[in-house]
Amino acid sequence: MELITEKILTREKDSGTFNTLQSFLDDTKLAYEPPMTVAGSNETIKQAVISNLGIAMISEHCCYNEIKNNLLCKLNVDGLPIIKKWYASEEEKDFVFLNKNGSFSICVDPLDGSSNIETNAPIGTIFGIYKSKKNPNETILQSGDNLIASGFFIYGPRVKLIFSVGNGTSIFQLSQTDEFVLVQEAIKIPENTNELSINFSNYAFWPSYIKSYVEKCICLYEFNNQSNYNMRWIGSLVADCYRILARGGVFLYPQDTRKGYERGRLRLVYEANPVAFIIEQSGAFATDGEKRILSLKPKSIHERVPFIFGSKNEKKKLLVFWFRRFIISVIERTLLISGCSLR
């Protein structure tokens, strides 16, 4: 069977070569110059893919350290290492101090979707980069609106980097020459969709407005109608996010009534914020159900949050059900207070 390959996006350059991640960064004018170089990352990814991340099945911590040391901590400026002040990760209990003269700090989920490794499903690495401030709390625990860059690597049939520096979203693919090549830029998520990404097994525990929204989408109680919505759930944030970037959709991981899920499950600092940055840069929405994800100020490094994102027009539908729930709750509280006062 003939393999289907993506058309590589090219630009007119003196060298006549493909536009690579390095040339993209060289051309990008950040608020904090000079431009960045990703060094030492390709070989790490290449080896991870060759082994199918099998090393993580033996010792996930080893794979995590490899990613930490070689993939995300080797950003360079003009061939010299960028001095990074703090590092925050899902695998670390607290902030990790790197260098007192650091200008940047990085937040990382080193191996997102790791529970899917044995099934050979796509997994990845999520990261967000901030300008360093005086102390780790001020730096890491700031709203996602202050991110200067974010992205994620996805290790699937192809190894790709989805990346933004705040002026749109670009996708790079690891080539056979061990180089990240630009394959798509100015990503725009379709405003309309008919795909849901949610773990339906938790239906009984969801907030009422999420139940109502999903019921309407799939015509749960309208037996004479056929749903126009399809459902996809991989259980890997990077995989579900990439699908939405590619063809639209809506991802829902709300809070629910189970113990440990009352405030959501995904981590704000190194999962929701970097992904929300990418999503908004692609013309879609990202919310906790009430507020923009990027507007939230974390109180702790491992704070959890409900996470809903995707095609813009689904936000309008969700708001209808949220307001209905809000109005009903206000009426119920009013009646309860009135009942108490009558006694």
TIPAPA-124955 format. One record per residue (C-alpha): residue number from 1; residue in one letter; chain; x, y, z. Coordinates in nm, 4 decimals. Example, Ala and Ser with C-alpha at 12.3 -4.5 7.8 and 13.67 -1.06 7.14 Angstrom:
REM TIPAPA-124955
+-----+-----+-------+----------+----------+----------+
!   n ! res ! chain !        X !        Y !        Z !
+-----+-----+-------+----------+----------+----------+
!   1 !   a !     A !   1.2300 !  -0.4500 !   0.7800 !
!   2 !   s !     A !   1.3670 !  -0.1060 !   0.7140 !
+-----+-----+-------+----------+----------+----------+
***
This chain:
REM TIPAPA-124955
+-----+-----+-------+----------+----------+----------+
!   n ! res ! chain !        X !        Y !        Z !
+-----+-----+-------+----------+----------+----------+
!   1 !   m !     A !   0.0000 !   0.0000 !   0.0000 !
!   2 !   e !     A !   0.1342 !   0.3396 !  -0.0935 !
!   3 !   l !     A !   0.2058 !   0.5556 !   0.2080 !
!   4 !   i !     A !   0.0228 !   0.8850 !   0.2232 !
!   5 !   t !     A !   0.2603 !   1.1689 !   0.3060 !
!   6 !   e !     A !   0.1902 !   1.5307 !   0.3853 !
!   7 !   k !     A !   0.2881 !   1.8058 !   0.1505 !
!   8 !   i !     A !   0.5784 !   1.9918 !   0.3049 !
!   9 !   l !     A !   0.5274 !   2.3660 !   0.3239 !
!  10 !   t !     A !   0.8185 !   2.5527 !   0.1664 !
!  11 !   r !     A !   0.9337 !   2.9119 !   0.1634 !
!  12 !   e !     A !   1.1575 !   3.0967 !  -0.0737 !
!  13 !   k !     A !   1.4991 !   3.1017 !   0.0905 !
!  14 !   d !     A !   1.8464 !   3.1614 !  -0.0450 !
!  15 !   s !     A !   1.9432 !   2.8052 !   0.0352 !
!  16 !   g !     A !   1.6341 !   2.6650 !  -0.1384 !
!  17 !   t !     A !   1.5803 !   2.4269 !   0.1506 !
!  18 !   f !     A !   1.2691 !   2.3491 !   0.3511 !
!  19 !   n !     A !   1.1660 !   2.5903 !   0.6220 !
!  20 !   t !     A !   1.2793 !   2.4269 !   0.9442 !
!  21 !   l !     A !   1.2050 !   2.4902 !   1.3093 !
!  22 !   q !     A !   1.5367 !   2.6735 !   1.3359 !
!  23 !   s !     A !   1.4626 !   2.9061 !   1.0438 !
!  24 !   f !     A !   1.1135 !   2.9646 !   1.1858 !
!  25 !   l !     A !   1.2603 !   3.0721 !   1.5194 !
!  26 !   d !     A !   1.5232 !   3.2826 !   1.3440 !
!  27 !   d !     A !   1.2467 !   3.4665 !   1.1567 !
!  28 !   t !     A !   1.0246 !   3.5088 !   1.4611 !
!  29 !   k !     A !   1.0476 !   3.8391 !   1.6442 !
!  30 !   l !     A !   0.9798 !   3.7687 !   2.0096 !
!  31 !   a !     A !   0.9472 !   4.0268 !   2.2817 !
!  32 !   y !     A !   1.2618 !   3.8713 !   2.4252 !
!  33 !   e !     A !   1.5300 !   3.8520 !   2.1618 !
!  34 !   p !     A !   1.7625 !   3.7117 !   2.0356 !
!  35 !   p !     A !   1.5879 !   3.4197 !   1.8643 !
!  36 !   m !     A !   1.5928 !   3.0695 !   2.0116 !
!  37 !   t !     A !   1.7470 !   2.7475 !   1.8901 !
!  38 !   v !     A !   1.6236 !   2.4018 !   1.9830 !
!  39 !   a !     A !   1.9348 !   2.1945 !   2.0344 !
!  40 !   g !     A !   1.9779 !   1.8348 !   2.1364 !
!  41 !   s !     A !   1.6080 !   1.7632 !   2.1015 !
!  42 !   n !     A !   1.5899 !   1.5754 !   1.7723 !
!  43 !   e !     A !   1.8064 !   1.2853 !   1.8800 !
!  44 !   t !     A !   1.6080 !   1.2453 !   2.2017 !
!  45 !   i !     A !   1.2800 !   1.2281 !   2.0121 !
!  46 !   k !     A !   1.4252 !   1.0022 !   1.7448 !
!  47 !   q !     A !   1.5498 !   0.7521 !   2.0013 !
!  48 !   a !     A !   1.2200 !   0.7676 !   2.1898 !
!  49 !   v !     A !   1.0292 !   0.6843 !   1.8736 !
!  50 !   i !     A !   1.2686 !   0.4089 !   1.7658 !
!  51 !   s !     A !   1.2197 !   0.2362 !   2.0998 !
!  52 !   n !     A !   0.8463 !   0.3226 !   2.0889 !
!  53 !   l !     A !   0.9053 !   0.4763 !   2.4297 !
!  54 !   g !     A !   0.9474 !   0.1207 !   2.5541 !
!  55 !   i !     A !   1.1971 !   0.2426 !   2.8096 !
!  56 !   a !     A !   0.9104 !   0.4211 !   2.9802 !
!  57 !   m !     A !   0.7336 !   0.0889 !   3.0327 !
!  58 !   i !     A !   1.0387 !  -0.0314 !   3.2211 !
!  59 !   s !     A !   1.1078 !   0.2924 !   3.4019 !
!  60 !   e !     A !   0.8958 !   0.5974 !   3.3276 !
!  61 !   h !     A !   1.1260 !   0.8060 !   3.5453 !
!  62 !   c !     A !   1.4215 !   0.7334 !   3.3150 !
!  63 !   c !     A !   1.2258 !   0.8501 !   3.0130 !
!  64 !   y !     A !   1.1151 !   1.1583 !   3.2021 !
!  65 !   n !     A !   1.4733 !   1.2504 !   3.2924 !
!  66 !   e !     A !   1.5808 !   1.2078 !   2.9302 !
!  67 !   i !     A !   1.3083 !   1.4443 !   2.8155 !
!  68 !   k !     A !   1.3799 !   1.6897 !   3.0957 !
!  69 !   n !     A !   1.7544 !   1.7018 !   3.0372 !
!  70 !   n !     A !   1.7677 !   1.6854 !   2.6574 !
!  71 !   l !     A !   1.4357 !   1.7814 !   2.5041 !
!  72 !   l !     A !   1.3107 !   2.0913 !   2.6796 !
!  73 !   c !     A !   1.6109 !   2.2174 !   2.8722 !
!  74 !   k !     A !   1.8373 !   2.2809 !   2.5728 !
!  75 !   l !     A !   1.7011 !   2.6033 !   2.4331 !
!  76 !   n !     A !   1.9847 !   2.8166 !   2.3017 !
!  77 !   v !     A !   2.0379 !   3.1792 !   2.2030 !
!  78 !   d !     A !   2.2825 !   3.2372 !   1.9187 !
!  79 !   g !     A !   2.4397 !   2.9001 !   1.9913 !
!  80 !   l !     A !   2.4709 !   2.9707 !   2.3648 !
!  81 !   p !     A !   2.2361 !   2.8205 !   2.6242 !
!  82 !   i !     A !   1.9412 !   3.0317 !   2.7339 !
!  83 !   i !     A !   1.9763 !   3.0748 !   3.1085 !
!  84 !   k !     A !   1.6682 !   2.9234 !   3.2676 !
!  85 !   k !     A !   1.5798 !   3.0183 !   3.6211 !
!  86 !   w !     A !   1.3107 !   2.7719 !   3.7298 !
!  87 !   y !     A !   1.1654 !   2.4465 !   3.6075 !
!  88 !   a !     A !   0.8206 !   2.3130 !   3.7038 !
!  89 !   s !     A !   0.6978 !   1.9656 !   3.6162 !
!  90 !   e !     A !   0.4260 !   1.7130 !   3.6908 !
!  91 !   e !     A !   0.7054 !   1.4828 !   3.8056 !
!  92 !   e !     A !   0.8517 !   1.7289 !   4.0558 !
!  93 !   k !     A !   0.6935 !   1.8052 !   4.3929 !
!  94 !   d !     A !   0.8068 !   2.1676 !   4.3896 !
!  95 !   f !     A !   0.9846 !   2.4234 !   4.1726 !
!  96 !   v !     A !   1.3336 !   2.3239 !   4.0578 !
!  97 !   f !     A !   1.5900 !   2.6047 !   4.0764 !
!  98 !   l !     A !   1.8275 !   2.6109 !   3.7792 !
!  99 !   n !     A !   2.0190 !   2.9387 !   3.7643 !
! 100 !   k !     A !   1.9894 !   3.2681 !   3.9537 !
! 101 !   n !     A !   2.0678 !   3.4641 !   3.6362 !
! 102 !   g !     A !   1.7973 !   3.2916 !   3.4352 !
! 103 !   s !     A !   1.5717 !   3.4947 !   3.2079 !
! 104 !   f !     A !   1.3172 !   3.2235 !   3.1303 !
! 105 !   s !     A !   1.1296 !   2.9496 !   3.3158 !
! 106 !   i !     A !   0.9592 !   2.6414 !   3.1778 !
! 107 !   c !     A !   0.6585 !   2.4330 !   3.2887 !
! 108 !   v !     A !   0.6396 !   2.0766 !   3.1582 !
! 109 !   d !     A !   0.4262 !   1.7664 !   3.1499 !
! 110 !   p !     A !   0.7076 !   1.5350 !   3.0361 !
! 111 !   l !     A !   0.4976 !   1.2363 !   2.9308 !
! 112 !   d !     A !   0.1309 !   1.3164 !   2.8765 !
! 113 !   g !     A !  -0.0908 !   1.0139 !   2.8206 !
! 114 !   s !     A !   0.1659 !   0.7753 !   2.9656 !
! 115 !   s !     A !  -0.1070 !   0.5275 !   3.0641 !
! 116 !   n !     A !  -0.1531 !   0.4664 !   2.6902 !
! 117 !   i !     A !   0.2047 !   0.3545 !   2.6261 !
! 118 !   e !     A !   0.1278 !  -0.0169 !   2.6326 !
! 119 !   t !     A !  -0.1535 !   0.0333 !   2.3775 !
! 120 !   n !     A !   0.0777 !   0.2183 !   2.1348 !
! 121 !   a !     A !  -0.1569 !   0.5194 !   2.1350 !
! 122 !   p !     A !  -0.0134 !   0.8675 !   2.0738 !
! 123 !   i !     A !   0.1420 !   1.0354 !   2.3771 !
! 124 !   g !     A !   0.3454 !   1.3511 !   2.4089 !
! 125 !   t !     A !   0.5253 !   1.6270 !   2.5965 !
! 126 !   i !     A !   0.3547 !   1.9574 !   2.6842 !
! 127 !   f !     A !   0.5460 !   2.2753 !   2.7723 !
! 128 !   g !     A !   0.4943 !   2.6439 !   2.8437 !
! 129 !   i !     A !   0.7608 !   2.9164 !   2.8680 !
! 130 !   y !     A !   0.7408 !   3.2298 !   3.0843 !
! 131 !   k !     A !   0.9659 !   3.5300 !   3.1354 !
! 132 !   s !     A !   1.1241 !   3.4780 !   3.4792 !
! 133 !   k !     A !   1.0381 !   3.7083 !   3.7670 !
! 134 !   k !     A !   1.1927 !   3.7567 !   4.1107 !
! 135 !   n !     A !   1.0770 !   3.4319 !   4.2702 !
! 136 !   p !     A !   0.9272 !   3.1000 !   4.1557 !
! 137 !   n !     A !   0.5787 !   3.1789 !   4.2832 !
! 138 !   e !     A !   0.5615 !   3.4987 !   4.0788 !
! 139 !   t !     A !   0.7021 !   3.3195 !   3.7751 !
! 140 !   i !     A !   0.5273 !   2.9836 !   3.7664 !
! 141 !   l !     A !   0.2038 !   3.0844 !   3.9386 !
! 142 !   q !     A !   0.1021 !   3.3510 !   3.6908 !
! 143 !   s !     A !  -0.1880 !   3.3428 !   3.4500 !
! 144 !   g !     A !  -0.1438 !   3.1751 !   3.1145 !
! 145 !   d !     A !  -0.2029 !   3.5104 !   2.9440 !
! 146 !   n !     A !   0.1614 !   3.5826 !   3.0324 !
! 147 !   l !     A !   0.3038 !   3.2852 !   2.8419 !
! 148 !   i !     A !   0.5552 !   3.3912 !   2.5783 !
! 149 !   a !     A !   0.5482 !   3.0514 !   2.4048 !
! 150 !   s !     A !   0.3959 !   2.7071 !   2.4423 !
! 151 !   g !     A !   0.3593 !   2.3844 !   2.2540 !
! 152 !   f !     A !   0.3581 !   2.0090 !   2.2633 !
! 153 !   f !     A !   0.5326 !   1.7207 !   2.0965 !
! 154 !   i !     A !   0.3150 !   1.4293 !   1.9884 !
! 155 !   y !     A !   0.4744 !   1.0869 !   1.9423 !
! 156 !   g !     A !   0.2446 !   0.9072 !   1.7019 !
! 157 !   p !     A !   0.2699 !   0.7703 !   1.3452 !
! 158 !   r !     A !   0.4701 !   1.0876 !   1.2866 !
! 159 !   v !     A !   0.6613 !   1.2901 !   1.5447 !
! 160 !   k !     A !   0.5305 !   1.6448 !   1.5408 !
! 161 !   l !     A !   0.5801 !   1.9681 !   1.7310 !
! 162 !   i !     A !   0.2831 !   2.2020 !   1.7659 !
! 163 !   f !     A !   0.4217 !   2.5407 !   1.8626 !
! 164 !   s !     A !   0.3206 !   2.9042 !   1.9142 !
! 165 !   v !     A !   0.5014 !   3.2190 !   2.0192 !
! 166 !   g !     A !   0.1803 !   3.4190 !   2.0361 !
! 167 !   n !     A !   0.1325 !   3.5014 !   1.6682 !
! 168 !   g !     A !  -0.0521 !   3.1906 !   1.5492 !
! 169 !   t !     A !   0.0104 !   2.8168 !   1.5656 !
! 170 !   s !     A !   0.2567 !   2.6216 !   1.3506 !
! 171 !   i !     A !   0.3186 !   2.2484 !   1.3095 !
! 172 !   f !     A !   0.6604 !   2.0935 !   1.2499 !
! 173 !   q !     A !   0.7364 !   1.7328 !   1.1607 !
! 174 !   l !     A !   1.0519 !   1.5365 !   1.2367 !
! 175 !   s !     A !   1.2076 !   1.4477 !   0.9019 !
! 176 !   q !     A !   1.4250 !   1.1547 !   0.8008 !
! 177 !   t !     A !   1.7224 !   1.3885 !   0.8192 !
! 178 !   d !     A !   1.6542 !   1.4396 !   1.1911 !
! 179 !   e !     A !   1.5268 !   1.7928 !   1.1463 !
! 180 !   f !     A !   1.1931 !   1.9541 !   1.2321 !
! 181 !   v !     A !   1.0349 !   2.0772 !   0.9081 !
! 182 !   l !     A !   0.7438 !   2.3200 !   0.8884 !
! 183 !   v !     A !   0.4403 !   2.1394 !   0.7458 !
! 184 !   q !     A !   0.1595 !   2.3769 !   0.8374 !
! 185 !   e !     A !   0.1218 !   2.7280 !   0.9744 !
! 186 !   a !     A !  -0.1513 !   2.9714 !   1.0769 !
! 187 !   i !     A !  -0.3671 !   2.6845 !   1.2032 !
! 188 !   k !     A !  -0.7364 !   2.7709 !   1.2285 !
! 189 !   i !     A !  -0.9719 !   2.5350 !   1.4096 !
! 190 !   p !     A !  -1.3105 !   2.5148 !   1.2296 !
! 191 !   e !     A !  -1.5751 !   2.7174 !   1.4133 !
! 192 !   n !     A !  -1.8377 !   2.4448 !   1.3732 !
! 193 !   t !     A !  -1.8048 !   2.0785 !   1.4619 !
! 194 !   n !     A !  -1.9967 !   1.7573 !   1.5160 !
! 195 !   e !     A !  -1.7378 !   1.5727 !   1.7262 !
! 196 !   l !     A !  -1.7222 !   1.5404 !   2.1039 !
! 197 !   s !     A !  -1.4257 !   1.4218 !   2.3052 !
! 198 !   i !     A !  -1.5419 !   1.3178 !   2.6520 !
! 199 !   n !     A !  -1.5281 !   1.0114 !   2.8768 !
! 200 !   f !     A !  -1.8955 !   0.9165 !   2.8742 !
! 201 !   s !     A !  -1.8465 !   0.6564 !   3.1480 !
! 202 !   n !     A !  -1.8454 !   0.9443 !   3.3991 !
! 203 !   y !     A !  -2.1863 !   1.0728 !   3.2887 !
! 204 !   a !     A !  -2.3526 !   1.0118 !   3.6279 !
! 205 !   f !     A !  -2.1003 !   1.2397 !   3.8008 !
! 206 !   w !     A !  -2.0971 !   1.5381 !   3.5627 !
! 207 !   p !     A !  -2.2396 !   1.8836 !   3.6386 !
! 208 !   s !     A !  -2.5989 !   1.9127 !   3.5180 !
! 209 !   y !     A !  -2.5194 !   2.1593 !   3.2382 !
! 210 !   i !     A !  -2.2562 !   1.9238 !   3.0906 !
! 211 !   k !     A !  -2.5104 !   1.6403 !   3.1012 !
! 212 !   s !     A !  -2.7695 !   1.8571 !   2.9260 !
! 213 !   y !     A !  -2.5226 !   1.9696 !   2.6595 !
! 214 !   v !     A !  -2.4080 !   1.6152 !   2.5782 !
! 215 !   e !     A !  -2.7649 !   1.4812 !   2.5875 !
! 216 !   k !     A !  -2.8661 !   1.7420 !   2.3323 !
! 217 !   c !     A !  -2.5650 !   1.6736 !   2.1097 !
! 218 !   i !     A !  -2.6260 !   1.3002 !   2.0890 !
! 219 !   c !     A !  -3.0082 !   1.3173 !   2.1084 !
! 220 !   l !     A !  -2.9968 !   1.0900 !   2.4118 !
! 221 !   y !     A !  -3.3686 !   1.1100 !   2.4857 !
! 222 !   e !     A !  -3.4912 !   1.1778 !   2.1333 !
! 223 !   f !     A !  -3.5292 !   0.8222 !   2.0116 !
! 224 !   n !     A !  -3.6778 !   0.9178 !   1.6753 !
! 225 !   n !     A !  -3.3803 !   1.1353 !   1.5873 !
! 226 !   q !     A !  -3.0306 !   1.0353 !   1.4845 !
! 227 !   s !     A !  -2.7433 !   1.2244 !   1.6429 !
! 228 !   n !     A !  -2.5385 !   1.4441 !   1.4147 !
! 229 !   y !     A !  -2.2508 !   1.4251 !   1.6636 !
! 230 !   n !     A !  -1.9790 !   1.1647 !   1.6783 !
! 231 !   m !     A !  -1.7720 !   1.0852 !   1.9867 !
! 232 !   r !     A !  -1.3955 !   1.0391 !   2.0128 !
! 233 !   w !     A !  -1.1979 !   0.9819 !   2.3329 !
! 234 !   i !     A !  -0.8329 !   0.8758 !   2.3350 !
! 235 !   g !     A !  -0.7446 !   0.9577 !   2.6953 !
! 236 !   s !     A !  -0.4314 !   1.1420 !   2.5859 !
! 237 !   l !     A !  -0.4615 !   1.5215 !   2.5968 !
! 238 !   v !     A !  -0.2071 !   1.5782 !   2.3195 !
! 239 !   a !     A !  -0.3804 !   1.3289 !   2.0891 !
! 240 !   d !     A !  -0.7288 !   1.4689 !   2.1470 !
! 241 !   c !     A !  -0.5965 !   1.8238 !   2.1083 !
! 242 !   y !     A !  -0.4147 !   1.7436 !   1.7842 !
! 243 !   r !     A !  -0.7296 !   1.5927 !   1.6340 !
! 244 !   i !     A !  -0.9215 !   1.9113 !   1.7171 !
! 245 !   l !     A !  -0.6456 !   2.1232 !   1.5620 !
! 246 !   a !     A !  -0.6659 !   1.9067 !   1.2498 !
! 247 !   r !     A !  -1.0432 !   1.8935 !   1.1952 !
! 248 !   g !     A !  -1.2296 !   2.0678 !   1.4768 !
! 249 !   g !     A !  -1.4191 !   1.9289 !   1.7739 !
! 250 !   v !     A !  -1.4743 !   1.9969 !   2.1404 !
! 251 !   f !     A !  -1.2861 !   1.8406 !   2.4348 !
! 252 !   l !     A !  -1.4562 !   1.8218 !   2.7735 !
! 253 !   y !     A !  -1.2965 !   1.7119 !   3.0994 !
! 254 !   p !     A !  -1.5251 !   1.8768 !   3.3577 !
! 255 !   q !     A !  -1.5150 !   1.8569 !   3.7332 !
! 256 !   d !     A !  -1.7454 !   1.5918 !   3.8791 !
! 257 !   t !     A !  -1.8680 !   1.4544 !   4.2111 !
! 258 !   r !     A !  -1.6115 !   1.1765 !   4.2495 !
! 259 !   k !     A !  -1.3486 !   1.2141 !   4.5192 !
! 260 !   g !     A !  -1.0440 !   1.3900 !   4.3761 !
! 261 !   y !     A !  -1.2340 !   1.5229 !   4.0747 !
! 262 !   e !     A !  -1.4338 !   1.7988 !   4.2454 !
! 263 !   r !     A !  -1.2073 !   2.0731 !   4.1040 !
! 264 !   g !     A !  -1.1277 !   1.9017 !   3.7766 !
! 265 !   r !     A !  -0.8480 !   1.6607 !   3.6958 !
! 266 !   l !     A !  -0.6023 !   1.8190 !   3.4555 !
! 267 !   r !     A !  -0.3262 !   2.0437 !   3.5894 !
! 268 !   l !     A !  -0.3540 !   2.4144 !   3.5181 !
! 269 !   v !     A !   0.0149 !   2.5100 !   3.5158 !
! 270 !   y !     A !   0.1685 !   2.2568 !   3.2779 !
! 271 !   e !     A !  -0.1280 !   2.0987 !   3.0953 !
! 272 !   a !     A !  -0.4275 !   2.3323 !   3.0610 !
! 273 !   n !     A !  -0.2383 !   2.6617 !   3.0235 !
! 274 !   p !     A !   0.0019 !   2.5568 !   2.7439 !
! 275 !   v !     A !  -0.2746 !   2.3773 !   2.5523 !
! 276 !   a !     A !  -0.5192 !   2.6673 !   2.5997 !
! 277 !   f !     A !  -0.2532 !   2.9045 !   2.4619 !
! 278 !   i !     A !  -0.2256 !   2.6899 !   2.1474 !
! 279 !   i !     A !  -0.6036 !   2.6598 !   2.1168 !
! 280 !   e !     A !  -0.6687 !   3.0341 !   2.1433 !
! 281 !   q !     A !  -0.3873 !   3.1042 !   1.8973 !
! 282 !   s !     A !  -0.5758 !   2.8739 !   1.6600 !
! 283 !   g !     A !  -0.8993 !   3.0722 !   1.6821 !
! 284 !   a !     A !  -1.0893 !   2.8516 !   1.9276 !
! 285 !   f !     A !  -1.1909 !   2.8739 !   2.2945 !
! 286 !   a !     A !  -1.0594 !   2.7228 !   2.6185 !
! 287 !   t !     A !  -1.2462 !   2.7529 !   2.9483 !
! 288 !   d !     A !  -1.2954 !   2.5936 !   3.2893 !
! 289 !   g !     A !  -1.6696 !   2.6129 !   3.2301 !
! 290 !   e !     A !  -1.7002 !   2.9700 !   3.3562 !
! 291 !   k !     A !  -1.3790 !   3.1609 !   3.2817 !
! 292 !   r !     A !  -1.1042 !   3.1579 !   3.0202 !
! 293 !   i !     A !  -0.8319 !   2.9138 !   3.1215 !
! 294 !   l !     A !  -0.5611 !   3.1694 !   3.0427 !
! 295 !   s !     A !  -0.7191 !   3.4232 !   3.2792 !
! 296 !   l !     A !  -0.6886 !   3.1949 !   3.5833 !
! 297 !   k !     A !  -0.4107 !   3.2601 !   3.8335 !
! 298 !   p !     A !  -0.2850 !   2.9315 !   3.9860 !
! 299 !   k !     A !  -0.2570 !   2.9044 !   4.3623 !
! 300 !   s !     A !  -0.0251 !   2.6032 !   4.3567 !
! 301 !   i !     A !   0.2041 !   2.4276 !   4.1114 !
! 302 !   h !     A !  -0.0143 !   2.1151 !   4.0831 !
! 303 !   e !     A !  -0.3545 !   2.2846 !   4.0933 !
! 304 !   r !     A !  -0.6269 !   2.0986 !   3.9036 !
! 305 !   v !     A !  -0.8875 !   2.2583 !   3.6828 !
! 306 !   p !     A !  -1.1896 !   2.1617 !   3.4684 !
! 307 !   f !     A !  -1.0891 !   2.1911 !   3.1027 !
! 308 !   i !     A !  -1.3157 !   2.2466 !   2.8031 !
! 309 !   f !     A !  -1.1854 !   2.3635 !   2.4659 !
! 310 !   g !     A !  -1.2499 !   2.3475 !   2.0952 !
! 311 !   s !     A !  -1.4500 !   2.4881 !   1.8066 !
! 312 !   k !     A !  -1.5768 !   2.8375 !   1.8817 !
! 313 !   n !     A !  -1.9492 !   2.7862 !   1.8222 !
! 314 !   e !     A !  -1.9696 !   2.5026 !   2.0753 !
! 315 !   k !     A !  -1.8960 !   2.7611 !   2.3435 !
! 316 !   k !     A !  -2.2248 !   2.9354 !   2.2618 !
! 317 !   k !     A !  -2.4169 !   2.6085 !   2.3003 !
! 318 !   l !     A !  -2.2472 !   2.5329 !   2.6311 !
! 319 !   l !     A !  -2.3282 !   2.8798 !   2.7635 !
! 320 !   v !     A !  -2.6993 !   2.8234 !   2.7005 !
! 321 !   f !     A !  -2.7000 !   2.5202 !   2.9303 !
! 322 !   w !     A !  -2.4715 !   2.6880 !   3.1841 !
! 323 !   f !     A !  -2.7067 !   2.9884 !   3.2164 !
! 324 !   r !     A !  -3.0063 !   2.7587 !   3.2516 !
! 325 !   r !     A !  -2.8343 !   2.5822 !   3.5403 !
! 326 !   f !     A !  -2.7340 !   2.9161 !   3.6927 !
! 327 !   i !     A !  -3.0889 !   3.0547 !   3.6803 !
! 328 !   i !     A !  -3.2346 !   2.7354 !   3.8270 !
! 329 !   s !     A !  -2.9804 !   2.7400 !   4.1115 !
! 330 !   v !     A !  -3.0650 !   3.1040 !   4.1901 !
! 331 !   i !     A !  -3.4361 !   3.0230 !   4.2016 !
! 332 !   e !     A !  -3.3741 !   2.7213 !   4.4226 !
! 333 !   r !     A !  -3.1637 !   2.9257 !   4.6665 !
! 334 !   t !     A !  -3.4276 !   3.1992 !   4.6744 !
! 335 !   l !     A !  -3.7021 !   2.9490 !   4.7512 !
! 336 !   l !     A !  -3.4871 !   2.7850 !   5.0176 !
! 337 !   i !     A !  -3.4163 !   3.1189 !   5.1867 !
! 338 !   s !     A !  -3.7826 !   3.2135 !   5.1663 !
! 339 !   g !     A !  -3.8834 !   2.8817 !   5.3157 !
! 340 !   c !     A !  -3.6397 !   2.9246 !   5.6006 !
! 341 !   s !     A !  -3.7589 !   3.2779 !   5.6746 !
! 342 !   l !     A !  -4.1229 !   3.1664 !   5.6829 !
! 343 !   r !     A !  -4.0399 !   2.9270 !   5.9597 !
+-----+-----+-------+----------+----------+----------+
***
